[in-house]
Amino acid sequence: MWLLTAQVIVYLLGTIKEIFMFLTCMETVTKELVSWMRGHESSVFSISVHASGRYAITSSSDTAQLWDLDTFQRKRKLNILQSVGIQKVFFLPLSNTILSCFKDNSVFAWECDTLFCKYQLPAPPESSSLLYKVFAVTRDGRILAAGGKSNHVHLWCLEAKQLFRIIQMPTKVRAVRHLEFLPDSFDAGSNQVLGVLSQDGIMRFVNIQTCKLLFEIGSLDDGITSSIISPHGRYIAAIMENGSLNIYSVHTLTKEINKPPPPLVKVIEDLPKRKVSSGDLKMKVTSGRVQRPAKSRENKMQTRILKQDLTGNFENKENELSDGLNKKRLQILLKGYGEYPTKYRMFIWRSLLQLPENHTAFSNLLDKGIHVAFLNLEKTYPIKSRKLLRVLQRTLSALAHWSTIFSDTPYLPLLAFPFVKLFQNNQLICFEVVATLIISWCQHWFEYFPNPPINVLSMIENVLAFHDKELLQHFIDHDITSQLYAWPLLETVFSEVLTREEWLKLFDNIFSNHPSFLLMTVVAYNICSRAPLLNCDLKDDFEYFFHHRNNLDISAVIKEVYRLMDTTPTDIHPDSMLDAFVALTKGQYPVFNQYPKFIVDYQTQERERIRKDELDYLRERQTVEDMQAEVDQQRVEDEAWYEKQEQLRKAEETRREMLLQEEEKMIQQRERLAAVKRELKVKEMHLQEAARRRLLQLQQEQREMELRRLDDEIERKIHMRDREIAATAKDLEMRHLELESQKRLYEKNLTRNQEAVAKEMREDADACRRKADLEEHMFHRLIGMDQTQNQKTQKLIEENLAKAEQACLNTDWHIQALHKQRCHDLHRNECYQEMAKLLRKNRRKEIEILNAMREREAEKREEAEEKDLHLKSEKKASTLSEASRKWFLEKEINDALHAQHACNKVVPRCYTERVASSCLPRNSELNGISAVESSTQSSLNQRKAYWDSMEPDLMARVRNLRQRLATQARNRCQTPHLLAT
């Protein structure tokens, strides 16, 4: 038997994580792995196996896959949308139909072979709509029970494809977790008791016809998580919430379930034609009688009671099979079509043979293991498929454990092989079919054991002699006995001479008729093949004919069999010598002892004696081989030890030589290392000297670059000042031209009143001139002081540079820099003188403008009082401006004096340092040069800071002057009465 399990394996490789979903098929007896079946990408939660054991369906949340268990290959795959998940996909019992249930409550039925959609169940009524989560089907596949998160259970009739009943569970039930029908020995597969496991952990068993609560297992304190019922409905295994496993006996829980229904009276109910509502279908589960909703009189179902046919009672009872089939009707169907439908053949065979399915007895036979007679079966019967070989080996072993004679039956593998190949996925059915065949169709086969059944072959020869004497005489003439033209067909049950389809068609007829049908088939096969057989003359040709397939119509053979069954006289007919069909007993298999026991016992004893002798011989040979092996091993170990000692000695000598060589190499390496160190030291000294030189050169280049940068900066500033002075001069010239034009404009108006205000204007002019002269004198004094200071500083610098040039010729570039600075200073002095001239011209123009304004003011005598007040205010502002200019000039003079005093202090100290440095040895020349450079640089920075501080003040004065002139010109042009200002 195979065991299918779903497993998840996670492989971790570094940081890579992969998840593989696959199914494993395990051998239940040897616990060996048979095959892996990959294909699912998510966890598998449901596995369903076909009744024949050939196919299996595995379901996950996103897909369902159909597997062929013969090849362990995926046959088909059901893909669905992500929004619609799979709830469950499974085979219907004893049929070839697949039922698929989805999460949107849709239920479809598919044909297994063609995967054609047979039908779809309609939607349930809206008043009792629920999402299906769990499902259960009766053993006959007619009723489907579905439940979910509700206390309602829907019962569907799959034949009518409609919902025929809604069972309402007690109010304590809020959700259904598991559904399972309870099998019964008397209901022919139409199970009437449904087990409902709810969320409270209690499993309630309800009769689906009466809706009566029969019994319940589990409790609120110790609830059930999952359960399963045995195939015969005798026991219930439940896993409890505390982890324990409880086994319940159904017989002790109730005695009403096993009571058979009335056998002779049937009630047929006509289904209503109108549309059934959920209120008409709903029935409540009660512990007493069944409560049904009230119905109107016109909605009553019509019930008819069929009267009992007393004359045909015994015949109908005899032809009635265990699964609800009728043998007479099956025979009529078989004669009409010649064979049974392929998808129902296995079900019909199991019904015809009335297989008891004794799981416990068969498991006991399998537990005994492989029989010693079939340990080397693959040598005698080499089969390519390892699976098929294992199934054949276990089936034959079970038969040998069941009856001893089968261990010595040489043709048993040939007899059982076609059934093993047909039922290889269901070994229980395979064993019981072969056992039934042996008991009923192989009667009297073992009476002449170990020889072929001469009595059975004589029956065949008698029938052949009656129906075809010519053929029999042909066999006798060529010394062909029944052991050649009949026994090969019987011991292989026609599997060598027929194809699979022909063989199945033949056994449809064999299993549906009396056991003598098999013997008649041998006769019919020979009669239908009489033409080629009459042409055969050699014995080898006859042997080849009865061991290979021939061009023969099996339908004609079957038709001939039925003719022989009807026309053969009773005295030679095999049915008078063979018993009727006898099924296997339920629970335990019958004892099979229809064989000469003394022969079997003798062969068993002889075989046991030979086995013991062989074991003794093998044991002694094993002992001798073990001793020889020990001697050989000891010799090999001694040789290995001596060889190892020699290798160790050679290795020791080699290591010593290697040590000496390593010591010499180490000495040489030390010498080379010392030489390398000396070379590195010399290179380091050269590199330090070169780095020192490069540093001095870099410092010198940096100083030169700094001087060049300063020269460029000075030139740039001079150029900017020149451009600004030129622009100012142009503006002043333009302003001068404007003033000249304005002067000529106002001279005509000023001549009339010039004499009246001449005296006052002269006084004001003298005062202004004195003030201007004073300011000019202070400015010239400031400039003179600056020039005097520059001359003195220049003389001191020239003296210091001359002395420093005598001390060290390397300071020439400092003297050049100072010379350039002096030239720039002289040029700047010339610029300032030119600016001073321009300022004097501007002042004169201002005086003229003021005179013109005063003359204009005389003409406005009527406004004398206002103008006097305004004049006083202007005088106050002029006084403040004069004080401000005087304070500025005094501040500049004081700053110049302080700067001159500081320069007088710095220059002698620098000179003293340079003279002292010139007297030092040659090694300190660099320090002296650095001191001279730093002192020169500080002097340059001081002068630069001085001129930079003077420059904004001068530029500000020029800008103020331009603004004042522009303001006065605008005032003159706009309002004549403002000329006085």
C-alpha positions, 0 to 999 in steps of 0.5 A: 500500500502507498502512503501519500504525505505532503511535506515542506522542506526549507533549504538555507544556503547562506542568505538564499532561502527557497521553499519547495512543496512536494508530495512523498509516496511511502511504502507502508510495509518497508517504510521506503520512499517510493517517489517524490511528486513536485508541483505545488507552490503552497501548502497541500491541505487535501489528498484524495485517492481514486477508488481504483487507486490509480489516480490521486488529487492534491489540493492547495489554496491556489491550485489542484493537481491530478497525479497518475500513481502508476508513473507518479507524474502530474496528469492535469492541473487546475488553475484558478483566479487569485480572488477565488480560492480552492476549498476542497477537490476530491473524488466521489466514492465508487465513481469516476467523478471529481467534485471541486468546491471553491471559496465562492460557494460554487461546486462543479463536477468533472469527468476524471478521464476527459475532465469535462464539466458534467454539472454545477450545483445551483446556489443555495437559498438566500435565507440560508446562505453560508460559505461552505468550509467542510464537506462529506459524501456518502459511500455511494456518492449520492448525497453531499453534506456541506457546512461552514460558519453557521449552525446549518448543514446543507444536504445536496442530492447529486443525482437530482443536482438540488438541495433537498434538506437543510439541517439546523443544529442546536443553538450552541453550534455556531460553526461546523469544523468537520463532517463525516458520514458513519458507515453501516453494514446494512445501508448499501453505501447510502449512509444515514448518520452524519457526524458534525464536529462543531466549534465547541469540541463536541461531535454530534451524530445526526440521522439525516432522514429523521434529523434525530440526534443519536449520540455525541462524543467529546465535552466542553472541558475535553473537546475534540480537535479532529476525528476519523471513522473506521471504514466499517463504522465500528470505531471513531478515533478522536484527537482531543485538545489535551493531545490524547487520542481517544478510540470510541466504539460505535456499538457501545454508543448506540444499538439502533444504528446497526439495525437493518431497515425493513427488507421487503417494503419500499417507499417511493416519494415523488419529488415536488415539481414546484420550486423548493424554498429553504423553509420547506427544506429546513428541519431542526435536530431534536433529541426526540421525534422529528419536528417538521414545518407545517405544510398546506394540503396541496403541498403534500407529497404523494406516497405510494407503497409497492405491494410485495411480490411473494413469488419472486422474493427468493430469486430477487434476494439471491440476485441482490448484491451488497452494493445495491446492484442486481446481478440479473440486470447486470447480465442483461446489460452485459449481453446487450453491450458485451462489456461493462462501462470502463469507469464502473467496471471496478465497482461492478466487479467488487459487487459481483465478487462480493469482496468483504474488504477484510482490512484487519485480516489482510494487514495480518497477512502483510505483517508476516512479511515476504514469504521465503518462497518469493524472496528471489521472485525477480530472478524468475520473473524479471519485471521492469517496474519495481513497484509492480514487482513489490506489489506482486511479491506482497500479494503472492506472499499474502496468498502463501501465508493464507494457504501453504500450497500457494508457496509451492504453486509454480503458476501462481505468479502467472495467475495473479499477475494480470490482477496485480497489474490491474489493482496495483494501487489497491492491494487489498482488492487485488488479494481478495479478487485473486483469492475469490478466483481461486476458491470459485473458478479454480475448483479442483485445480489442486487435487493432483498437485503438483501435477496439472488438474487432470480432472479439470482438463478432462472436463474440457476435453469431454466438452471439446470432444462433444462439440468438435471431434475433428479438432480433438482428433487432430490434437490426438494425431499430433500427440497434443494433450490438454496440458498443452492446448488447455492448461496454458490458457488456464494457468495464465487466465488468458493474459498471454493470448489477449490484450488488456481490453480483450481480457477485461471484456472476457472477465466481465463475462466470467465474473458475471456467470457460473464458474464453469464459464472459464472452462467453457472459454478454453473450449470456445477459444480452441473451437474459434481457432480451429482453422490455424490449429488444424494447419499446425503439425509441429508441437512447437507450433502448438506451444507458440500458439497457446503462449502468444497473442493471435488474431482472434475476435474475443466477441466471437469467443464469448458468443461461442461460450454462451452457445456452449453453455446452453448446448452442452449436455448435462452429463458432461457440463462442468456446472454439474461438477463445479459448485456455485460461486462462493464469496469470501467470508467477512472478518476472516478469510476461509480456510483453503485446504482443497489439496493433497496435504500429504504431498504438500507436507512432504514437499514442505518437509523436503524443502525445509530439510534442503533449506537447513542443509543449505543453511548449514553449508552456508554457515560452514562456508561463511565460517571458513571465509571469515577465517580466511578473511581474518588471516588475509586481513592480518597479513595485510595489516602486518605488511601495512605496518612494515610499510608504514615504519619504512615510510616514517623512517624515510620521512624522518630523514627527509625532514632532517635534510629539510631542516638543514636546508631551511637553516642555511636558507635562513642564514642567507635570508638574514644576510640579505635582510641586513644588506637591504636594511643598509640600502634602505638607510642610505636611501632614506638619508638621500630622500631626507636630503632631497625632501629638505631641498625640495622644501626650501625650493618650495618655500622660495617659490611660494614667496615669489608667487606671493610677491607676484600676487601682491604686485598684481593686486597693487597694479589692479588697485592702481588701475581701478583708482585711475579709472575712478579718478578719470571718471570723477574728472569727467563728471566734474568737467561735465558739472563744470560745464553745467555750472558755467551755463547756469552762471551765464543764465543767472548773471543777468539777474544778479547784476541788478542787486550785486552792489547791494549785497556785495559787501555782505557777500565779500564778508561771507566770501572772506570767511569762507575763503579763510575757512577753505584756506585753513582746511587746505592748509590742514590737508596740505600739512597732512599730506606733507607729514605723510610725505615726510614720513614716507621719505624718512621711512624710505631712507631707513628702508634703503639703508637697511636694504643696502646693509642687508644686501651687503650681508646676504645677496639673497635679499635682492628681490626684497629691495626690488619689492620695496622699490616698486612700493616706493614707486607706487607711493609716489604715483599715489601722491601724484594722484592725491595732489591732482585730486586736491587740485580738483577739490580746490576748483570745486570749492571755487565753483561752490564759492561762486555758486554761493555768491550767486545765491546771496545775490539772488537772496538780496532780491528777495528782501520781502522774504528776509526774515525767513531767509535769515532764519534759514541762513542761521540754520545753514551757518549752524550746519556749516559750523558742525561740518567745520568742526567735523572736518577739523576733528578728522584732520586732527585725527589723521595727523595724530594717526600719522605721528603714531605710525611714524613713531612706531616705524622708527621703533621697528626699523632699527630692531630689524636692522640690528637683527639682520646685522647680527644674523650676518655675523652668524656662521653659514649654518644660520643664514637661512634663519637670518633670511627668514627674519628679514623676509618676515620684517619686510613683509610686516612693513609692507602689510602696515603700509598696505593697511594704512593706504587701505584705511585712507582710501575709503575716506577719500573716496567717501569725500569725493562721493559726498562732494558729487552728491552735494553738487548734484543736489544744488544743481537740481535745486537751482533748476527746479525752484529759483527761490531755493537758490539762497540755500 
